[in-house]
């Protein structure tokens, strides 16, 4: 049974990843689509809570800082 931290981390980073994927598709940015897909995949595949939050935060920062 996943903990509350795992649940909320998956919910938050999955939602951010979905928004990034849809935004990247609308503007034609392959990098933003790939980062969004990575965030969605990370929220499903990572089982350790600290690793989920760390990787989600790093991917979110990359998404924010990436300029095309």
PDB file of N, CA, C and O in Angstrom, chain B, residues numbered from 101:
ATOM      1  N   UNK B 101       0.845  -1.180   0.000  1.00  0.00           N
ATOM      2  CA  UNK B 101       0.000   0.000   0.000  1.00  0.00           C
ATOM      3  C   UNK B 101       0.893   1.248   0.000  1.00  0.00           C
ATOM      4  O   UNK B 101       1.750   1.392   0.872  1.00  0.00           O
ATOM      5  N   UNK B 102       0.699   2.146  -0.969  1.00  0.00           N
ATOM      6  CA  UNK B 102       1.533   3.347  -1.013  1.00  0.00           C
ATOM      7  C   UNK B 102       1.205   4.302   0.132  1.00  0.00           C
ATOM      8  O   UNK B 102       0.074   4.370   0.613  1.00  0.00           O
ATOM      9  N   UNK B 103       2.227   5.030   0.547  1.00  0.00           N
ATOM     10  CA  UNK B 103       2.025   6.005   1.615  1.00  0.00           C
ATOM     11  C   UNK B 103       1.370   7.264   1.057  1.00  0.00           C
ATOM     12  O   UNK B 103       1.218   7.415  -0.155  1.00  0.00           O
ATOM     13  N   UNK B 104       0.992   8.149   1.946  1.00  0.00           N
ATOM     14  CA  UNK B 104       0.362   9.405   1.523  1.00  0.00           C
ATOM     15  C   UNK B 104       1.343  10.261   0.734  1.00  0.00           C
ATOM     16  O   UNK B 104       0.953  10.951  -0.207  1.00  0.00           O
ATOM     17  N   UNK B 105       2.609  10.218   1.116  1.00  0.00           N
ATOM     18  CA  UNK B 105       3.628  10.981   0.403  1.00  0.00           C
ATOM     19  C   UNK B 105       3.783  10.485  -1.032  1.00  0.00           C
ATOM     20  O   UNK B 105       3.917  11.286  -1.956  1.00  0.00           O
ATOM     21  N   UNK B 106       3.764   9.174  -1.219  1.00  0.00           N
ATOM     22  CA  UNK B 106       3.836   8.614  -2.568  1.00  0.00           C
ATOM     23  C   UNK B 106       2.609   8.998  -3.388  1.00  0.00           C
ATOM     24  O   UNK B 106       2.725   9.353  -4.561  1.00  0.00           O
ATOM     25  N   UNK B 107       1.459   8.928  -2.777  1.00  0.00           N
ATOM     26  CA  UNK B 107       0.219   9.258  -3.480  1.00  0.00           C
ATOM     27  C   UNK B 107       0.202  10.710  -3.936  1.00  0.00           C
ATOM     28  O   UNK B 107      -0.078  10.990  -5.102  1.00  0.00           O
ATOM     29  N   UNK B 108       0.500  11.635  -3.030  1.00  0.00           N
ATOM     30  CA  UNK B 108       0.448  13.049  -3.389  1.00  0.00           C
ATOM     31  C   UNK B 108       1.573  13.429  -4.346  1.00  0.00           C
ATOM     32  O   UNK B 108       1.382  14.285  -5.209  1.00  0.00           O
ATOM     33  N   UNK B 109       2.743  12.806  -4.208  1.00  0.00           N
ATOM     34  CA  UNK B 109       3.820  13.057  -5.156  1.00  0.00           C
ATOM     35  C   UNK B 109       3.446  12.616  -6.559  1.00  0.00           C
ATOM     36  O   UNK B 109       3.684  13.335  -7.529  1.00  0.00           O
ATOM     37  N   UNK B 110       2.859  11.431  -6.662  1.00  0.00           N
ATOM     38  CA  UNK B 110       2.421  10.939  -7.975  1.00  0.00           C
ATOM     39  C   UNK B 110       1.325  11.821  -8.557  1.00  0.00           C
ATOM     40  O   UNK B 110       1.311  12.096  -9.757  1.00  0.00           O
ATOM     41  N   UNK B 111       0.415  12.258  -7.710  1.00  0.00           N
ATOM     42  CA  UNK B 111      -0.672  13.120  -8.171  1.00  0.00           C
ATOM     43  C   UNK B 111      -0.146  14.468  -8.664  1.00  0.00           C
ATOM     44  O   UNK B 111      -0.544  14.937  -9.730  1.00  0.00           O
ATOM     45  N   UNK B 112       0.729  15.078  -7.908  1.00  0.00           N
ATOM     46  CA  UNK B 112       1.252  16.402  -8.263  1.00  0.00           C
ATOM     47  C   UNK B 112       2.103  16.333  -9.517  1.00  0.00           C
ATOM     48  O   UNK B 112       1.883  17.096 -10.458  1.00  0.00           O
ATOM     49  N   UNK B 113       3.078  15.425  -9.542  1.00  0.00           N
ATOM     50  CA  UNK B 113       3.993  15.383 -10.674  1.00  0.00           C
ATOM     51  C   UNK B 113       3.342  14.775 -11.914  1.00  0.00           C
ATOM     52  O   UNK B 113       3.742  15.093 -13.034  1.00  0.00           O
ATOM     53  N   UNK B 114       2.367  13.925 -11.738  1.00  0.00           N
ATOM     54  CA  UNK B 114       1.617  13.428 -12.886  1.00  0.00           C
ATOM     55  C   UNK B 114       0.792  14.530 -13.529  1.00  0.00           C
ATOM     56  O   UNK B 114       0.702  14.608 -14.754  1.00  0.00           O
ATOM     57  N   UNK B 115       0.184  15.386 -12.701  1.00  0.00           N
ATOM     58  CA  UNK B 115      -0.608  16.498 -13.235  1.00  0.00           C
ATOM     59  C   UNK B 115       0.287  17.528 -13.927  1.00  0.00           C
ATOM     60  O   UNK B 115      -0.065  18.035 -14.992  1.00  0.00           O
ATOM     61  N   UNK B 116       1.436  17.840 -13.333  1.00  0.00           N
ATOM     62  CA  UNK B 116       2.368  18.772 -13.965  1.00  0.00           C
ATOM     63  C   UNK B 116       2.884  18.184 -15.273  1.00  0.00           C
ATOM     64  O   UNK B 116       3.013  18.896 -16.269  1.00  0.00           O
ATOM     65  N   UNK B 117       3.177  16.892 -15.272  1.00  0.00           N
ATOM     66  CA  UNK B 117       3.651  16.233 -16.485  1.00  0.00           C
ATOM     67  C   UNK B 117       2.605  16.232 -17.588  1.00  0.00           C
ATOM     68  O   UNK B 117       2.936  16.450 -18.753  1.00  0.00           O
ATOM     69  N   UNK B 118       1.352  15.989 -17.239  1.00  0.00           N
ATOM     70  CA  UNK B 118       0.281  16.018 -18.233  1.00  0.00           C
ATOM     71  C   UNK B 118       0.117  17.422 -18.817  1.00  0.00           C
ATOM     72  O   UNK B 118      -0.053  17.581 -20.025  1.00  0.00           O
ATOM     73  N   UNK B 119       0.168  18.428 -17.959  1.00  0.00           N
ATOM     74  CA  UNK B 119       0.058  19.804 -18.436  1.00  0.00           C
ATOM     75  C   UNK B 119       1.235  20.155 -19.346  1.00  0.00           C
ATOM     76  O   UNK B 119       1.048  20.822 -20.363  1.00  0.00           O
ATOM     77  N   UNK B 120       2.443  19.714 -18.992  1.00  0.00           N
ATOM     78  CA  UNK B 120       3.614  19.987 -19.830  1.00  0.00           C
ATOM     79  C   UNK B 120       3.518  19.256 -21.157  1.00  0.00           C
ATOM     80  O   UNK B 120       3.897  19.801 -22.194  1.00  0.00           O
ATOM     81  N   UNK B 121       3.021  18.040 -21.137  1.00  0.00           N
ATOM     82  CA  UNK B 121       2.862  17.268 -22.365  1.00  0.00           C
ATOM     83  C   UNK B 121       1.867  17.944 -23.307  1.00  0.00           C
ATOM     84  O   UNK B 121       2.130  18.074 -24.503  1.00  0.00           O
ATOM     85  N   UNK B 122       0.734  18.371 -22.772  1.00  0.00           N
ATOM     86  CA  UNK B 122      -0.274  19.037 -23.598  1.00  0.00           C
ATOM     87  C   UNK B 122       0.202  20.405 -24.084  1.00  0.00           C
ATOM     88  O   UNK B 122      -0.061  20.787 -25.224  1.00  0.00           O
ATOM     89  N   UNK B 123       0.902  21.140 -23.223  1.00  0.00           N
ATOM     90  CA  UNK B 123       1.430  22.445 -23.626  1.00  0.00           C
ATOM     91  C   UNK B 123       2.498  22.282 -24.705  1.00  0.00           C
ATOM     92  O   UNK B 123       2.510  23.023 -25.688  1.00  0.00           O
ATOM     93  N   UNK B 124       3.385  21.321 -24.522  1.00  0.00           N
ATOM     94  CA  UNK B 124       4.419  21.073 -25.524  1.00  0.00           C
ATOM     95  C   UNK B 124       3.838  20.663 -26.856  1.00  0.00           C
ATOM     96  O   UNK B 124       4.363  21.026 -27.908  1.00  0.00           O
ATOM     97  N   UNK B 125       2.748  19.903 -26.817  1.00  0.00           N
ATOM     98  CA  UNK B 125       2.098  19.498 -28.063  1.00  0.00           C
ATOM     99  C   UNK B 125       1.462  20.699 -28.760  1.00  0.00           C
ATOM    100  O   UNK B 125       1.508  20.799 -29.986  1.00  0.00           O
ATOM    101  N   UNK B 126       0.874  21.604 -27.990  1.00  0.00           N
ATOM    102  CA  UNK B 126       0.196  22.756 -28.603  1.00  0.00           C
ATOM    103  C   UNK B 126       1.174  23.754 -29.204  1.00  0.00           C
ATOM    104  O   UNK B 126       0.862  24.388 -30.211  1.00  0.00           O
ATOM    105  N   UNK B 127       2.360  23.906 -28.601  1.00  0.00           N
ATOM    106  CA  UNK B 127       3.333  24.856 -29.143  1.00  0.00           C
ATOM    107  C   UNK B 127       4.365  24.182 -30.035  1.00  0.00           C
ATOM    108  O   UNK B 127       5.181  24.866 -30.652  1.00  0.00           O
ATOM    109  N   UNK B 128       4.347  22.863 -30.116  1.00  0.00           N
ATOM    110  CA  UNK B 128       5.273  22.140 -30.975  1.00  0.00           C
ATOM    111  C   UNK B 128       6.658  21.970 -30.398  1.00  0.00           C
ATOM    112  O   UNK B 128       7.634  21.896 -31.146  1.00  0.00           O
ATOM    113  N   UNK B 129       6.766  21.907 -29.095  1.00  0.00           N
ATOM    114  CA  UNK B 129       8.058  21.742 -28.431  1.00  0.00           C
ATOM    115  C   UNK B 129       8.253  20.280 -28.043  1.00  0.00           C
ATOM    116  O   UNK B 129       7.591  19.763 -27.143  1.00  0.00           O
ATOM    117  N   UNK B 130       9.174  19.631 -28.742  1.00  0.00           N
ATOM    118  CA  UNK B 130       9.431  18.219 -28.481  1.00  0.00           C
ATOM    119  C   UNK B 130      10.068  18.027 -27.101  1.00  0.00           C
ATOM    120  O   UNK B 130       9.783  17.046 -26.414  1.00  0.00           O
ATOM    121  N   UNK B 131      10.920  18.955 -26.704  1.00  0.00           N
ATOM    122  CA  UNK B 131      11.602  18.837 -25.408  1.00  0.00           C
ATOM    123  C   UNK B 131      10.599  18.910 -24.263  1.00  0.00           C
ATOM    124  O   UNK B 131      10.680  18.124 -23.319  1.00  0.00           O
ATOM    125  N   UNK B 132       9.659  19.841 -24.337  1.00  0.00           N
ATOM    126  CA  UNK B 132       8.656  19.954 -23.274  1.00  0.00           C
ATOM    127  C   UNK B 132       7.728  18.742 -23.247  1.00  0.00           C
ATOM    128  O   UNK B 132       7.288  18.315 -22.180  1.00  0.00           O
ATOM    129  N   UNK B 133       7.435  18.192 -24.420  1.00  0.00           N
ATOM    130  CA  UNK B 133       6.629  16.971 -24.457  1.00  0.00           C
ATOM    131  C   UNK B 133       7.391  15.807 -23.829  1.00  0.00           C
ATOM    132  O   UNK B 133       6.806  15.012 -23.094  1.00  0.00           O
ATOM    133  N   UNK B 134       8.678  15.701 -24.109  1.00  0.00           N
ATOM    134  CA  UNK B 134       9.479  14.616 -23.537  1.00  0.00           C
ATOM    135  C   UNK B 134       9.631  14.770 -22.029  1.00  0.00           C
ATOM    136  O   UNK B 134       9.574  13.781 -21.298  1.00  0.00           O
ATOM    137  N   UNK B 135       9.822  15.991 -21.559  1.00  0.00           N
ATOM    138  CA  UNK B 135       9.905  16.209 -20.113  1.00  0.00           C
ATOM    139  C   UNK B 135       8.577  15.895 -19.435  1.00  0.00           C
ATOM    140  O   UNK B 135       8.559  15.327 -18.343  1.00  0.00           O
ATOM    141  N   UNK B 136       7.478  16.253 -20.063  1.00  0.00           N
ATOM    142  CA  UNK B 136       6.173  15.924 -19.511  1.00  0.00           C
ATOM    143  C   UNK B 136       5.941  14.431 -19.460  1.00  0.00           C
ATOM    144  O   UNK B 136       5.418  13.910 -18.475  1.00  0.00           O
ATOM    145  N   UNK B 137       6.330  13.738 -20.522  1.00  0.00           N
ATOM    146  CA  UNK B 137       6.189  12.277 -20.540  1.00  0.00           C
ATOM    147  C   UNK B 137       7.086  11.625 -19.500  1.00  0.00           C
ATOM    148  O   UNK B 137       6.706  10.629 -18.884  1.00  0.00           O
ATOM    149  N   UNK B 138       8.278  12.183 -19.303  1.00  0.00           N
ATOM    150  CA  UNK B 138       9.185  11.654 -18.272  1.00  0.00           C
ATOM    151  C   UNK B 138       8.602  11.845 -16.873  1.00  0.00           C
ATOM    152  O   UNK B 138       8.747  10.979 -16.010  1.00  0.00           O
ATOM    153  N   UNK B 139       7.945  12.977 -16.656  1.00  0.00           N
ATOM    154  CA  UNK B 139       7.331  13.212 -15.348  1.00  0.00           C
ATOM    155  C   UNK B 139       6.176  12.250 -15.103  1.00  0.00           C
ATOM    156  O   UNK B 139       6.013  11.747 -13.992  1.00  0.00           O
ATOM    157  N   UNK B 140       5.379  11.994 -16.126  1.00  0.00           N
ATOM    158  CA  UNK B 140       4.277  11.050 -15.978  1.00  0.00           C
ATOM    159  C   UNK B 140       4.821   9.648 -15.722  1.00  0.00           C
ATOM    160  O   UNK B 140       4.340   8.941 -14.836  1.00  0.00           O
ATOM    161  N   UNK B 141       5.821   9.249 -16.499  1.00  0.00           N
ATOM    162  CA  UNK B 141       6.422   7.934 -16.303  1.00  0.00           C
ATOM    163  C   UNK B 141       7.086   7.791 -14.961  1.00  0.00           C
ATOM    164  O   UNK B 141       7.014   6.735 -14.332  1.00  0.00           O
ATOM    165  N   UNK B 142       7.730   8.844 -14.520  1.00  0.00           N
ATOM    166  CA  UNK B 142       8.400   8.824 -13.220  1.00  0.00           C
ATOM    167  C   UNK B 142       7.381   8.653 -12.097  1.00  0.00           C
ATOM    168  O   UNK B 142       7.649   7.955 -11.119  1.00  0.00           O
ATOM    169  N   UNK B 143       6.236   9.274 -12.228  1.00  0.00           N
ATOM    170  CA  UNK B 143       5.237   9.171 -11.172  1.00  0.00           C
ATOM    171  C   UNK B 143       4.657   7.760 -11.069  1.00  0.00           C
ATOM    172  O   UNK B 143       4.166   7.365 -10.012  1.00  0.00           O
ATOM    173  N   UNK B 144       4.713   7.000 -12.165  1.00  0.00           N
ATOM    174  CA  UNK B 144       4.216   5.622 -12.141  1.00  0.00           C
ATOM    175  C   UNK B 144       5.293   4.602 -11.793  1.00  0.00           C
ATOM    176  O   UNK B 144       5.004   3.593 -11.150  1.00  0.00           O
ATOM    177  N   UNK B 145       6.524   4.852 -12.209  1.00  0.00           N
ATOM    178  CA  UNK B 145       7.558   3.834 -12.110  1.00  0.00           C
ATOM    179  C   UNK B 145       8.417   3.904 -10.853  1.00  0.00           C
ATOM    180  O   UNK B 145       8.932   2.877 -10.411  1.00  0.00           O
ATOM    181  N   UNK B 146       8.585   5.082 -10.267  1.00  0.00           N
ATOM    182  CA  UNK B 146       9.455   5.225  -9.098  1.00  0.00           C
ATOM    183  C   UNK B 146       8.667   4.851  -7.846  1.00  0.00           C
ATOM    184  O   UNK B 146       7.565   5.352  -7.618  1.00  0.00           O
ATOM    185  N   UNK B 147       9.247   3.965  -7.040  1.00  0.00           N
ATOM    186  CA  UNK B 147       8.534   3.484  -5.857  1.00  0.00           C
ATOM    187  C   UNK B 147       9.031   4.116  -4.557  1.00  0.00           C
ATOM    188  O   UNK B 147       8.293   4.160  -3.572  1.00  0.00           O
ATOM    189  N   UNK B 148      10.257   4.598  -4.541  1.00  0.00           N
ATOM    190  CA  UNK B 148      10.788   5.240  -3.340  1.00  0.00           C
ATOM    191  C   UNK B 148      10.290   6.680  -3.258  1.00  0.00           C
ATOM    192  O   UNK B 148      10.328   7.416  -4.244  1.00  0.00           O
ATOM    193  N   UNK B 149       9.830   7.070  -2.089  1.00  0.00           N
ATOM    194  CA  UNK B 149       9.233   8.394  -1.925  1.00  0.00           C
ATOM    195  C   UNK B 149      10.249   9.511  -2.136  1.00  0.00           C
ATOM    196  O   UNK B 149       9.955  10.488  -2.825  1.00  0.00           O
ATOM    197  N   UNK B 150      11.434   9.382  -1.554  1.00  0.00           N
ATOM    198  CA  UNK B 150      12.439  10.446  -1.684  1.00  0.00           C
ATOM    199  C   UNK B 150      12.904  10.582  -3.126  1.00  0.00           C
ATOM    200  O   UNK B 150      13.184  11.689  -3.586  1.00  0.00           O
ATOM    201  N   UNK B 151      12.990   9.463  -3.843  1.00  0.00           N
ATOM    202  CA  UNK B 151      13.416   9.501  -5.234  1.00  0.00           C
ATOM    203  C   UNK B 151      12.333  10.100  -6.123  1.00  0.00           C
ATOM    204  O   UNK B 151      12.638  10.806  -7.084  1.00  0.00           O
ATOM    205  N   UNK B 152      11.079   9.825  -5.811  1.00  0.00           N
ATOM    206  CA  UNK B 152       9.966  10.407  -6.557  1.00  0.00           C
ATOM    207  C   UNK B 152       9.961  11.924  -6.415  1.00  0.00           C
ATOM    208  O   UNK B 152       9.837  12.636  -7.412  1.00  0.00           O
ATOM    209  N   UNK B 153      10.093  12.427  -5.193  1.00  0.00           N
ATOM    210  CA  UNK B 153      10.068  13.868  -4.968  1.00  0.00           C
ATOM    211  C   UNK B 153      11.301  14.551  -5.560  1.00  0.00           C
ATOM    212  O   UNK B 153      11.198  15.654  -6.097  1.00  0.00           O
ATOM    213  N   UNK B 154      12.460  13.906  -5.467  1.00  0.00           N
ATOM    214  CA  UNK B 154      13.683  14.496  -6.019  1.00  0.00           C
ATOM    215  C   UNK B 154      13.639  14.540  -7.540  1.00  0.00           C
ATOM    216  O   UNK B 154      13.914  15.578  -8.141  1.00  0.00           O
ATOM    217  N   UNK B 155      13.297  13.427  -8.158  1.00  0.00           N
ATOM    218  CA  UNK B 155      13.249  13.408  -9.618  1.00  0.00           C
ATOM    219  C   UNK B 155      12.136  14.306 -10.153  1.00  0.00           C
ATOM    220  O   UNK B 155      12.308  14.945 -11.191  1.00  0.00           O
ATOM    221  N   UNK B 156      11.016  14.364  -9.470  1.00  0.00           N
ATOM    222  CA  UNK B 156       9.942  15.258  -9.884  1.00  0.00           C
ATOM    223  C   UNK B 156      10.339  16.720  -9.790  1.00  0.00           C
ATOM    224  O   UNK B 156      10.003  17.522 -10.661  1.00  0.00           O
ATOM    225  N   UNK B 157      11.052  17.059  -8.733  1.00  0.00           N
ATOM    226  CA  UNK B 157      11.507  18.444  -8.574  1.00  0.00           C
ATOM    227  C   UNK B 157      12.543  18.804  -9.636  1.00  0.00           C
ATOM    228  O   UNK B 157      12.507  19.903 -10.188  1.00  0.00           O
ATOM    229  N   UNK B 158      13.465  17.884  -9.924  1.00  0.00           N
ATOM    230  CA  UNK B 158      14.484  18.147 -10.940  1.00  0.00           C
ATOM    231  C   UNK B 158      13.838  18.292 -12.321  1.00  0.00           C
ATOM    232  O   UNK B 158      14.187  19.200 -13.076  1.00  0.00           O
ATOM    233  N   UNK B 159      12.911  17.413 -12.649  1.00  0.00           N
ATOM    234  CA  UNK B 159      12.238  17.513 -13.948  1.00  0.00           C
ATOM    235  C   UNK B 159      11.396  18.777 -14.046  1.00  0.00           C
ATOM    236  O   UNK B 159      11.307  19.374 -15.119  1.00  0.00           O
ATOM    237  N   UNK B 160      10.779  19.191 -12.952  1.00  0.00           N
ATOM    238  CA  UNK B 160      10.010  20.436 -12.963  1.00  0.00           C
ATOM    239  C   UNK B 160      10.924  21.638 -13.171  1.00  0.00           C
ATOM    240  O   UNK B 160      10.584  22.551 -13.924  1.00  0.00           O
ATOM    241  N   UNK B 161      12.078  21.646 -12.512  1.00  0.00           N
ATOM    242  CA  UNK B 161      13.029  22.743 -12.707  1.00  0.00           C
ATOM    243  C   UNK B 161      13.562  22.768 -14.137  1.00  0.00           C
ATOM    244  O   UNK B 161      13.724  23.841 -14.719  1.00  0.00           O
ATOM    245  N   UNK B 162      13.832  21.600 -14.704  1.00  0.00           N
ATOM    246  CA  UNK B 162      14.254  21.558 -16.105  1.00  0.00           C
ATOM    247  C   UNK B 162      13.166  22.091 -17.029  1.00  0.00           C
ATOM    248  O   UNK B 162      13.451  22.784 -18.005  1.00  0.00           O
ATOM    249  N   UNK B 163      11.943  21.767 -16.717  1.00  0.00           N
ATOM    250  CA  UNK B 163      10.819  22.236 -17.524  1.00  0.00           C
ATOM    251  C   UNK B 163      10.693  23.753 -17.455  1.00  0.00           C
ATOM    252  O   UNK B 163      10.416  24.404 -18.462  1.00  0.00           O
ATOM    253  N   UNK B 164      10.893  24.305 -16.287  1.00  0.00           N
ATOM    254  CA  UNK B 164      10.780  25.756 -16.116  1.00  0.00           C
ATOM    255  C   UNK B 164      11.952  26.484 -16.766  1.00  0.00           C
ATOM    256  O   UNK B 164      11.761  27.525 -17.394  1.00  0.00           O
ATOM    257  N   UNK B 165      13.158  25.948 -16.620  1.00  0.00           N
ATOM    258  CA  UNK B 165      14.369  26.634 -17.097  1.00  0.00           C
ATOM    259  C   UNK B 165      14.646  26.442 -18.586  1.00  0.00           C
ATOM    260  O   UNK B 165      15.436  27.189 -19.163  1.00  0.00           O
ATOM    261  N   UNK B 166      14.004  25.446 -19.221  1.00  0.00           N
ATOM    262  CA  UNK B 166      14.296  25.171 -20.635  1.00  0.00           C
ATOM    263  C   UNK B 166      13.746  26.270 -21.527  1.00  0.00           C
ATOM    264  O   UNK B 166      12.561  26.598 -21.474  1.00  0.00           O
ATOM    265  N   UNK B 167      14.621  26.833 -22.346  1.00  0.00           N
ATOM    266  CA  UNK B 167      14.224  27.867 -23.304  1.00  0.00           C
ATOM    267  C   UNK B 167      14.516  27.352 -24.703  1.00  0.00           C
ATOM    268  O   UNK B 167      15.570  26.762 -24.941  1.00  0.00           O
ATOM    269  N   UNK B 168      13.611  27.565 -25.611  1.00  0.00           N
ATOM    270  CA  UNK B 168      13.821  27.173 -27.005  1.00  0.00           C
ATOM    271  C   UNK B 168      13.839  28.390 -27.885  1.00  0.00           C
ATOM    272  O   UNK B 168      14.004  28.271 -29.099  1.00  0.00           O
TER     273      UNK B 168
END
